[in-house]
């Protein structure tokens, strides 16, 4: 992905304050916070749409996102 801001954050092309990171996900504060605590948790694998999450791999990614949250 050439212009995915989240991929750029993962590749350290855009700075972010990493709050949590493991082999599957990264968490960091939203740059335009709408609440006192507004953290984004993203998978390290680029996923274009939630429709792309299927089967065991999708369940693993979504499960990890929920556990980190």
SULSUL-V924288 format. One record per pair of residues at least 6 apart in sequence whose ideal C-beta (glycine too) atoms are under 6 Angstrom apart, sorted by the first residue. I is the first residue (numbers start at 1). J is the second residue. D is the distance in whole Angstrom. If there is no record, write none. Layout:
# SULSUL-V924288
{{I:J:D} {I:J:D}}
This chain:
# SULSUL-V924288
{{1:7:5} {1:46:5} {6:42:5} {7:46:6} {8:14:4} {9:16:5} {10:44:6} {16:28:4} {17:28:6} {17:29:6} {18:28:5} {19:27:5} {19:28:6} {20:27:4} {24:44:6} {24:64:5} {25:41:6} {25:43:6} {25:64:5} {25:68:5} {26:42:6} {27:39:5} {27:41:4} {27:68:6} {28:40:6} {29:39:6} {30:38:4} {30:40:5} {41:65:5} {41:68:5} {41:69:6} {43:61:5}}
